[in-house]
Every structure is written in C-alpha cells, then in structure tokens.
Amino acid sequence: MKDVRKRLMGILLLMASALPCLHARVNNTVAIADDDDEASVARKAAHLHPTGNQLSALRDEFIAFIHFGPNTFTRREWGDGMESPSVFALKKLDTDQWCETMKVAGMKKVLLTVKHHDGFVLWQSRYTRHGIMSSPFESGQGDILKSLSVSCRKYGLKLGIYLSPADLYQIESPEGLYGNGSAYTERTIPRKIPGRPFRNKTTFRFCVDDYNEYFLNQLFELLTEYGPIHEVWFDGAHPKRKGGQRYNYAAWKTLIRRLAPKAVIFGREDIRWCGNEAGRTRSTEWNVVGYPFNPDTASVFYDMTDADLGSRSVLAAAKYLHYQPAETNTSIRDGWFYRDDDYQYVRSADDVFDIYERSVGGNSTFLLNIPPNREGRFSEADVKVLREVGRHIRETYADNLLAGGDGSRKILDNDDETCLVGVEPITVALRKPALINRIVLQEDIARHGERVEKHVVEALVDGRWREVARSTNIGYKRILRFPAVVVEAVRLRVLSWRDIPAISTMSACYYPERPPRLVCRRTLDGNVTIGPKEQSCENVSDYRIYYTMDGSEPSAANGILYVGSFPLDAARLRAVAVNQNGVGEVMEHRFGFIKKDWRVLDCTSEDAQAVCKQAFDENDNTGWQAMAALPQTVELDLGRDCVLNGLACTPMRGKAEGMATKGCVYVSNDTHNWEKAGDFSFGNVINDPSRRFYYFASPLHARYVRVKFLETACREKLAMAELDFF
C-alpha cells in the first residue's frame, strides 16, 4: 500500500510540475539569465505560451493573401510608385466569388494588400489621393476593402490587412512625406479632415514625424471603419529608402492593440516569416525562438532566415526567448500579382496540398496568395485548384480513424484544450483494422507550451509493433506522412522533451494515394528525362507517364507514352502520371533552345569561357558569377537561325541577391546590325528566387543575341544559374 501511495504522490507531483501556468497571466517573452545553462533555457522555453490572439491565429491554419493593385494592370511584380491611378482600370469586382472560393478551399481568414510598396491605396482614405479614389473604378467611389469586408461577414471569414511600411509614391512624388526631414512633434491621431468625421471618437497623442503621422492616420481608418480586423501584416521588404526615414513601431503597436484587440501583428510582434516565399518549411519549426534583444520593445525587423531558430543550442545563445509562430507564405501563381493565364504558372492542387500538410502539419500557418485578375475575380484555373485542395483536406482529415478506439478520451475528444500529461507511451487500439497513412498530433500549447523534442509513432501490424514515422517537435500540430499500412493499433513514444509532455490530440487518417508528381531534366545536347519527384511519404505505385510538347493537356488519350529519354528543342513540355487511382498533377516546363552549339562572341566578364560553361550548361546547381562590376554584357551565337519569343533567367541557389533585375536584349542576324528586343525587369527575386521570364512584344528572327544586365537585386555583381532563349 505504501508503494501505491508513493507512486500516486509521484504522479501528482509530476502533473503539478507540468501545470505552472494554468492560472497565471500569459507570458510569451522571457529574459535569459547569465547563470542559465542550456537545460534551464530549454525549460524556460517550455513554459512560454501563446497569447489568445496567437493561439487563434494558429487555429486559423490556412489563410489567404490578396495582392491587387496597379501591378495587376501593368503586369509588374513591383511598381515604382509613379504609376498613374488611371492604370487601375477595374470594370467589375466580385469579392463574393473570392470568399466563396476561399471558404470551399478550407481557409478561415483573408489578408488584403490595401497598400503595396507603390503606395496606391485600395480604400477611400482621407489622407491621400494616390489610390482608388483617383481611378476610373466606380468613378472613383469604389472601395475594395469595404466590399471584401462585407463578403467576409457573409461567408464567415476573418479579415486582415497588409499595409506596406515602404511607400514609393511618398518617396518619389514632390509632395511625398517619406524621408522629408520633418521634425518629430506631438500630434493627434487621427488628424481631422473637414467633411469626413469618424464614428470612433478615440484619439491618440504621439511624438512622430510627417510619414509616421500619415501611416498612423491610415491605420486608424483601416482599424475603425471596416469591421473587426484580425491581422495586421507589416512587410520588411523595401525597394528604396530616402532621408533616413525611421518607423515608430511603438506608436503603431499602441494603435493596433487599442483599436483591434483581436489582431495579431505580423513581422515583429506576434507572427513571424518562415524565411522564404516559396512555401518551404523547416523540418523543425519551433514557436519559441531566440532574440539578441527584447522583441517587445524593439524597433527593427530581426532576420528569421536561418535554418535553425529554436533548438536548445540556439536558444541558449540568445538574450530573450519569445513565443512567435511562423507563417509559411507563397503564391498560387508565379509572382504575387496576376499577369496572365497563358504564361503565368499556376500551382497544382497536389502541390498546394503538399505545402498545406508540411506547413500546417509542421507547426506553422499556411498563407497562400491568390491574385485577382483584371476582371476583379479569381481566374478559373486558380478556382479549380482551390476547390480540389479543399476536397483533399476534407476527405483526408474529416474522420479520425482512431475515434471510438480503446484509448484515453483526453486525446480522442477532438479538443485541443484537454490533454494527457506524462512521459509514458500513448496507445490507441482501433475498433477494427484500418488503412492509414497520416498521424496528426497536437500539444496543449495554451496551458503547457511546446515540450516535445523528438517522437516516434509505431503501428501494430499483424500482431507486431512497427515504426511508421519519426520526427522532432510537435507544437500546435504535427502531421506525420508515411506509406499506407493496415493497422490494429497505434502508439506514440516521446523520446526527448523540454518538460513533461502534454499531448492534447492524436488522430489517424487516410489520404487516397495519387500518382506521383513529376520532374524533368534535360542534358546539354537536348535529351529530356521525366521521373517522379522525391517523395518520402507515399508509395509510388505502378504508373505510366504521358506527355505533350505543344502545351496541350497530357493524358492517356492525348499524349505520348514516355518510355525513355527523348530529344526536345524549344518547347512547352507537359507531363502527367496515370495509374489505377487516377490522374496525377500535370508537370509543366518551358524549355529553351538546345545549348550545345552556343558560342560566346563577346563578354565583359573576365572569363568568357566560364560564362559558356556555367550559365548555359543545363545545370541549375552551377552558375556564372561575374567578377566585374555592373553593367555586364554577353553576346551569344545560338548556332543557327531561331524564332525568338523571349528569355528566361534562373537565379543561383544561395546567391539570389546577384540575380539580374533590370536589363535589355538585342538581336542580330549578322553581328553588325542589332535590333533592340526589349527591356526586362524582375522584382522580388531575393525572397522568391524562381525562374523569371521575359516575353518579347512579337517573335523575332535572329541567330545572335546580346544581353546587357543593368541591375541586380542588391545592385552588386551578377550571379546567374541559367540563361535560356525560347
């Protein structure tokens, strides 16, 4: 009996140690003491909790980004701020279609870029004329944000805003306020405008300059006149600076906390960037990260691009610990703004669903950009993808195959506010054997923080335990993917932890396995191979590959059966895998002309042969790094007469800052008479280092090309993986 009482007392003490913050005020920041060692820092990290707003944002899981503005009509990725508002020639607007599509996709919130870097505003602001009020849309009376706010209420979606701190109009225009050298004086927010009173009578007093006053006045409009705002998104990107302009983040934060108490702040406070714009996720994404300074009082953006932000060693080297979940962001299209439906690449449903599982199932939120077209709607190609993604999510995760099984109700009740505390393995026996290939785990982060560092899931198969998945942290949610297996029971074993684990949910699901996603490669002499992408989570069953070379939809009925490598010159290759389960994702790649006969005629680089070998070798892992300063020029003999439609530039991995952003192209048939084919401009290449295309106004006949690179992303030396002509 004494042993029983002793064990019981031990269990109670263990539970007590795991519940230090049940009734305490939420604490999401803590300083690291001089005498803290790695283990004590890890324990501190385990006892940080999300605020209510942060927890709500994590539970939103899948949210939408909307980039819409003059760039939609100019077909540019970044504007220069000097575009006339007349270019925003929107005839119709259908925000109901946006919201209905997002709802079907499984999204819970939408963020609208009410002002991008160009400074053009999408609402009826009192404080500028550079915006929708000076456009032809609805004779200057339109308001995109108002329309979207109405549609969000109709479809039950939360609303957020993206307000760019950068403002090229305020930089470039003669009356611009950005960096104008104005004095910091005490000013009242909002500034009264005759004839435009506010219903909300709240006022603030801040010591700010002209641009910060302007920014705060606009924030006041946005946070008081468009319904509840659930996220404010501050971008750290900045195409141009002026006058040593500084931002008064403290004032911005005060305004937001008072006027939008349910809003999370992206960029510095509550939510952070995942470190890229390609939808890539870290294999271990911690919510608690280390800072060299106090993040609650900081006035600068902190770099969040490192591969490791939250391991024990990284946290131990920091000065502060801060609970700050990540958003994994990318676009459904090539680029953030809509350009066209013919050449702009659209992600497949399989691709988006994969990012969803890796991001939401990797302890982050998935932010997917969907740019409206020039008709004020989501394009049908995008809608089709989003509907299919929503179907995949529902079919996979609607039913927990562990429900009704023999196991603790605390992890089977679909409630992330109940939990099972302890270090012993957690076992659930199914009511009957079931086919599964997904396990979903959650920690009780609201009350206990994130604690698991390593874990393994085992399945009882034919009476024997077998490991099916192994990973690191869990946090808000971990989705484990593995080849499908019929199981009788599942078991979770936590292998390492920062404090006693508290598991809130455990579920098993099945995703109908589809034919593999494909990838293609081409040799220097033009031979193309097609095969499956590396897929660690799925069985690649028997399948056939069909392809087309004219851009048409590939299928068993309309396509060429792939039996091995084949030669391919400039062409739009599309391919798809087909098996008994259906048709897979369509892969598409635009190949340029075969490069084996290309010759360098002239080059400003010190080593012209290096240009030939590195920039035209059909290998994205190598590249040309010009040692001389810009501009850089290269002249090429393509080896034959060609009909040229454009060019493509591929950034070097790890050196996107050297990617060309501006340049010009010339063509010739004799190397003596040159005709200018056009000027290209690529934006946002550092954060989105994807292959970029420039299409000529019309096809041109030529054998020789001259490319002059004028600017790179950081205006320094040129670095390029591949240059293609097609």
N, C-alpha and C positions, 0 to 999 in steps of 0.2 A: 504493500500500500504506500510506503514511504517513497519507493521508486516512482510510482504512478504520480504522486503529488509533486515530486521533484521534476518529472518530465512535463507535467502540466504547468508548473511555475515557469519552466524554461520557455515553453511555448508562449505564455502570456508576456514574458519579458521580451521575447523576440518580436511579438506583434507590437508591443509598446514602442520598441526602438524603431519600428518601421512606420510609426504614425506620429511624427513630431510636429506636423503642420496641419493637423485636422482642423484646429480651431484658431490657428494663428493667421495673421494678415499675410496675404500672398506676397511672397518675396521672390523676385526674379533677377536680382542682382546682388552680388556679394563680393567684398574685397578679399584678396588673398593675403594672409598674414606672413610676416617674414619667417616665422617658425613653422609654417605649413610645409609638410612633405607631400610627396606625390599621392600617397594614400589618403591623407586628410583632405587634400584638394578634391580628390575624387568623391569623397563622402559629402563635401560641401556641394559639389555639382549635383549629387543625387537628391539633395534636399531643396533644390530650386524648382519652382513651379511656374506654370504659365499663368498669366493674368486671365481673367474671364474673357477678355477680348481675344487674346492669343489662342485660348482653347477653342473659342467659337470659330476663329479663322482656320484652325487645323481641321475642325469638323466640317468646314465647307468643302474641303478636299479638292474638288475640281471646279475651277472658276475660269471666266472668260476675260480676255483683253480685247478692246476695240480700238484700233488705230484708224482714224478717219480724219480727213482734212484736205488742205490744198495738194499734198503729195499724192492723194488718190487720183487727182486730175492731171497733175504734172508728170505722174509716173516716176517720181523720185523717192528714194528712201529717206533722205534728209533734205528739207528745204533750206533756203538761205535767209529766210525772214523778209525778203523783199518781194515776194510774190504778191501780185495784186489780189485782193479779196474776190475779184471778179472771176478768178480761175475756179473757185468753188461753185461750179455751175450745176448744183444738185437740183434736179427737177422733182423727184419724189423721195419719200422717206418711209420706210416700213420697219419701225423698231419692234412692232408686234412679231414680225417674221423672225427678227433676231432672237427675241426672247423665247418664242415657241421652240425654235431650233435648239437653243441652249438648254431649255428645260428637258427636251427629249434626250439630249446628249448626257444628261445627268449632272449638269452644272448647277451651282447654287448661288453664284454671285457673278457680277459683271463689272469690270472697270472700264470706264470710257476715258480716252485721252482728250480731255476737254481743252488742253493746250499742249501741243508738242513743242519741240525746240524752235520751231519757226515763229512762235508767239501768236499764232492765229487761234482765236477762242471760238468754241462751239456753243456758247451760251450768250444771252443778252446781257453782257457786262456793262456796268455803268462807267467803267474806268478806262476803256479803250474803244477805238473804232476799228481796230485791226481784228476783224473777226466776222462772224456770220451776219452780224448786223449790217455790214457793208457789202455783202454778197448778193447775187440775184435770187438765192433760195428764199422762197416765200416773200419776195420783195423786201428782203432784209429783216423780216419779222420772225423768221424761223428760230427754233431753239432745239438743238439736237439733244441736249441733256434733259430738258423738260419732257420731250417726247419719250426718251428712254426711261425716265423715272416713272412715267405713267404706265408704260408697258411692263416694267419690273413689278410694280404693285399688282398688275393684272395677272402675271404669271408666277408670282411668289418668289421672285429673285431679289437678293440683296444688291445694293448699288454702291459702287465705289468710284473714285475719280483719280485720274493721273493728271497732275499739274506740274509741268516741267519747270524746275528752277531756272534752267537755261532759257533764254529768250532772245533769239536772233533779231527779231523786229525791234525790241527795246535796245539792242546793241547797235544795229545798223542805221536806224532811222534818225534823222536830225533831232527830233524831239524825244528820243529814247531816254529812258530813265536808268537803264542798266549801266553801272560804272560811270555815272555822270559826275562823280566827285561831290555830290550833295552832302551837306552836314547831317550828322545824327542829332536829331532833336526829338523832344517828346511830342507824340502825335496821337490823335484819337482815331481808333478803328471801330466802325467804318467811317470813312470821310463822307459827309453828307453831300448828296447830289440833288439839286433842285428838281422837283417833279418825280423823283424816284425814291420815295421813302421805303424803309424796311419795316416789315411787320415785327421782326425780332428787335427789341429795343436794347439788347445787350451792347455795351460799349467796352472798349479796352484802351489803355494808355500804354504805349511802348516808345522807347527811345530808338528810333530807326531812321534810315536814310530814305531817299525817294523810291528806290526799287523795292526795298523791303516793305515800305508802306503800300505800294502798288500790289505786291504779292499778297499781303495780309488782307487788303480790301477785297481782292478777288476770292481769297479763301473764305472770307465772311459770306460773300454772295453764295458760293457753292455749298457751304455747310448749313445755310439757313433757309434756302429757298427751293430745295429740290428733294425734300423728304429726308428720312434717316440715311446718313452716309456711313458705310461700314468699313471702308478702307480709303486711305489717302496715300497715293503712290508717288514718292519722290525719286526721280531718276538721277543717278550720279553722272550720266553721260553729259558731255559738254563740248560741242563742236567748236566753240570760240569763246574767248574771255575778253574782258575790257575793264580798264580802270581799277583793277584790284578789287572788284566787287566781292563783298562778303555777304553771307546769308545769316540772318538772325534766326537760327533754328529754335532757340529757346522761345521766342515770341510765337513762331509758327506752332510749336508744340502746345503752348498755353492755349492758343486759339482753338486748336483741334480738340484738346481734352475737354474744354468747356462747351463747345458748340456741337461736337459729335462724340459723345461719350462712349458710343459703341464701336468707334472706328479704330482699327489698327493702323499704325503708320509703317509703311514700307520704306526701307532704305537705311534707317538709323535706329529706330526705336523698338518696334515690335516684331517685324518680319524682315528677313534679310534675303539677299540674292543668293542663288545657288552657285554662282560663279561663272555661268555661261548662258548663252541664249540659244543653245542647240538642243535643249531637252535632256542633256546628260545629267546623270545623278551620281553622287558619290556612293560607293558601296556601303559606307558607314556615314550617315548624316545625323550628327548629334544636334539636339535642340539647344543644349548648353554649350556655349563657345567662349573662348578666352579673348580678353581685350587688354591692350597695354595701358589703357586709361579708362576712366569711369564713363561708360556709354550713356549714362543718364544725363550727364552734363556736357558731353562732347559736342563740338560744333563742326566736325568733319566726318566725311564718309570713311569707314575703315575697310581696307581691302579684304574681300572674302573669297578670293580665288584659289587659295591653297587647297591641296588635295586632302589635307587633314586639318580640321578646325576644332576637334573636340576630344581627341584621345587623352589619356592620362598625362603623357609627357608634354603635350601641347598646352593643356590647361595648367600644369604645374609651372610652366614658363611665363604665364600671364600675370597681370596685376589684378584683374577683375574677372569674375565669371558672370555671364549674362544669359538668361533664357531668351533665345531669339530663333524661332523656327525658320526654315528656309522655304522659299517659293521656287519651284522649278519652272522656268518660263521658256517658251518657244512659240513659234508661229505655225499655223496650219499651212501657210504658204511660204514660198521663198521670199523673205523680206517681211517687214511689219505692215506695209501698206499694199493695197490692191494695185496691180498693174494691168494684168490682162488674163484671159482664160486660155490663151493659146500657148504661151511660152512660160508662164509663171508656174513653177512646180507646186503641186498640192500633195501634202502628206496623205498616205493611205490610212484607212481605218485600222489596219493591223499595226501600223507604225504609231499612231496616236494611242491606241490601246496599250501597246507596249510601254510607252512613256508614262501613261496613267498608272500602270501597275508598278513600274520602277520608282515613280515619284511619290504617289500616294502610299504605295506599299514600301517606301523607303524613308518614311518619317518626314515627308515634306508635303506641301500643297502644289498642285499642278495648275499652272496659269497658262492657258492656251489662247494665243491671239487669233482672232477671226476678223479679217479686214473687210468691211462692206465695200461693194463695188460702186461704180459711178451711177447706178440706178437706185442707190440707197438701200440695197438688200444684200444678204449673203448670197454669193454665187451658188448655183445648184450643185457644182462639184463639191464645195465645202459642206453644204447641207447634207448631201448624200453620205459623206464621210462621218459627220457628226451623228447622224441618225444611226449609222451602223455601230459607231463606238458606244452609244447609249444602249443599243441592243446587246452588245458584248458584255457591258458592265452588268446589266440586269440579269442576263442569262447565267452569268458566272457567279455573281455574288448575292443574288436574291435569296438563295436557300443555303442554310448551313446544314451540311450533311451529318454534323455531329449532334444536331438538335434531337432531343429525346433519347440521347445515348446515356450510358452509365458513366457519370462524372459529376464534378462539382457544379451546382447551379450557378455559383458565382462567376463562372467563366462561360456558361452556356445560356445566360439570360439575355444576351444581346444588349447589355447595359454596361457602358464603359465606366460607370461610377460605382460598380461593385467589383470586388477583386478577391483573389486568392493570394494571401501573403505567405511566403515561405520559400525554402530552397529545395524542397523535395520534388521529384519528378511529378508532373501532372499527366494523368492518363484518362482518356475517354474511350470507352468501348462503344462501337456503333450498334444500333439496333439490328442491323444486318450488313453484311459486307457491301462496300460501295466503291465505285471507281472515283478516285480523286487525283488532282494534280496541283492543287493550291491549298496552302495553310495560311490563315490570317491570324495574327497575334497582335494584342494591344496591351500596353501597360496602363495602370491607373495613374497617369501623369498629373491629374488635377490635384490629387491628395498626396502622392508619394514621389512624384518626379520620375525621371528616367534612370533606370538602375542596371538593367541587363547589359552586359558587355559581350557575351558570347552565348550561343544556344544551339541546340540541335533538336530536330524533330525526327522521331522514329515511328515506323508503321508496323503493325502486326500483320504479316503476310503469310498465309498458310501455316499459322501457328508459330512463326518465328519473328522476332523483332529485327527490323532492318532500317538503317538510316536512309532517309529520303531527302533531307535538306539540312544545311548547316549555315549559320550566319552570325552576325555580330550583334549590334544593338536592336532594340525593338521600338521604344518610344511610343509615340502616338499610334503608329501602325507599321507592321511589317508583313508584307505578302511574300511568302516563300513559294517559288515555282519549281516544278520538277516533273519528270516524265510520269505519265499516268500509271497508277497502280491500284489494284483492288485491295482494300484494307479492311481489317476486322476491328482495329483499334489504333489510336494514335497516342504518342507520348512526347511531351515536351520536357527536355532536360536543360536547365540553365547551367552553363559551365563556368561562368565567371560573372561577377556582379560588383557594383559600387556600394550597394547596400542591399538589404534583404528585398528580393524582387516582389512586386505586386502585380500579378497578371490579371487583367480585367476581362478580356475576351479571347476565345480560341474557337476558330471555325475551320471547317474543311469544305472545299468547293471543287467544282469540275468545270474546266473550260474546254469545249469541244475542240480538239486539236485540228488545226488547219494545215494546208500545205505550206512548206517553208517559204519565208521571204527570201528573195534572191539578190545576188550581187554579180556584177560583171567586171571583167578586166580585159584590156587589150594590150598586146605586145607592140613593140616599136614598128614591126613590119605589118601590123594591122590585123592579127589574128585575135578573135574575141572568144573568151570562155565565159560561161554562165554557170553559177552554182549557188548553193544555199548559203545564207549568212550564218555566222557562228551563232548557234542557239543552244544554250546550256540547259534551258528549261523545258524543251519539248522533244518528243520523239520525232525524228524526221522519217516518216513512213515512205513507202513506195510512192513515187510520183513521176510525172512527166513534165517537161518544160516545153512550152510553145512560145515562139517569138515572132515579132514583126519588125521590119526595118523602115517602115514609112510612117510611123507614129500612130497607126491604127491599133484598135484594141486587140490584144492577142487572146486566142482561145484555141481549143482543140479543133473547132470548125474554121477558124480564121487565124491561121498561124502556121509557122514552120516548126516541125518537131525537132527539138535540139538533140543531136546525137554526138556532138563534139565540137571543138573549136572551128571557127569559120572566119574568112576574111571579111572585113567591113570597113568601107571608107566613110566619109561624112554621111551620117545618117542618124535618125532618131530611133534608137533601139528600145523596144518594149518587150517584156517577157513576163510569163506567169507560170507558176507551178500548179498542176492539176492532179488530184488523186480522188479516191473514192469518197472523201469527205467534202469535196467541193473544189472551188477555185480560190487560189491564194491572192495575195497582194500583187498588183501589177508593178513591176520594176521598170523604171524609165531612165535612160541615159542618152544625152546628146553627144555623139562622137564627132570630132572634127576630122579634118583631112589626115590621112596617114602621114607620119612624120619621118619615115626612114630616109627620104631623099631631100629633106630640108638642109639648106646650107646658110650659114651666117655670112652675109656680104659685108656688113659693117656693124660696129658696135662700140659704144662709148665705154663699155666695161673694159677693165684691164685684160681680161682673159676671155676672148670671144669664143674659144672652144668650150670653156666651161658653160657658157650660155647654151650652146648647142647640146651639150651633154645633160645638163641639169634641168633646163626649163622645157626641153622638148623630148624627154625620154620616156613618157607614158608612166611615170612613177611619181606619185604624189608625196612619197617619203623623201625625195631629193628635191633640190631647188637651186635656183640661181640667186646668189647674193651679190649684188653689185657693190664693189668696194668704193667706187667713186660717188660723189655727191650727185643729187638730182640737178637737172633732168637727166634721164637715161634714155638712150635711143638704140634700137636694134633694127637692122634691115635684114630681111629673110628672102631667100629664093625657095619657093614652095616646091620646086622641081617640075612643075607643069602648070598649064593654064587652068584656073579654077573659077567657078562662080561663087563669090564670097557673099555671105549673108550677115556675118558678124564675127565676134571673137568671144572667148571665154578666158578668164584669169582665175587660177586656183591659188589661194594663199598657202604659204609654207606652214606646216604644223609647228606651233610654238613660236612663230615669228610673224603673226598676223599684223603686227604694227608696221611691218615693211611692205604690206600689200599695197599695190597701186590703187589710189582713189580717184585720180584725175589723169587724163592723158588724151592723146589724139592718134588717129590711124590714117595712114596714107597708102594708096595702092598704085601700082605701075605695071606696065607690060614690057618696059624696055630699060628700066632703072634710070632713065633720063627725065621722063615726064611723069610727075607724080600728081595724083588727084586725092584731095582730102576726102576720106570716107566718113569722118565724123569725130565728135568729141565724146569720150565716155566719162562717167562719174559713178563711183561706187561708194555708198555710205555704210557706216556702222560695221566695218569689216573686222575690227578688233573683237567685239563681242559676238559677232556672227561670222566666223571665218569660213564661209561656204563659197563654193564656186560661183563666180559672178559672170553674167552675160551682158554683152552689148550688141544690139542688132542695128545694122545699117538701115537707112531710110529706104533703100532699094538694093537689090542684088547688083554686085559689081564684078566684071570680068577682069581678072588680073593674075599674074604669076608672082609678083613681088609685093611685099608688104613692108611698111615702115611703121613701127610703133614708138611713140615718144611718151615716156612716163614722166608726168609733171609733178605729181604729189603722191605721197604715201600716207598711211593712216596717222603716222606720227611725224610726217614731213622730214623723215631722215632717209637712210639708204634703202634701196629697193630690195625686196626679197620675194621671190615667186616660185611656187612649185611647178606649175604648168601653164603654158600659153597655147591656146587652141584657136584654129580658124575653121569655120564651117560655112 
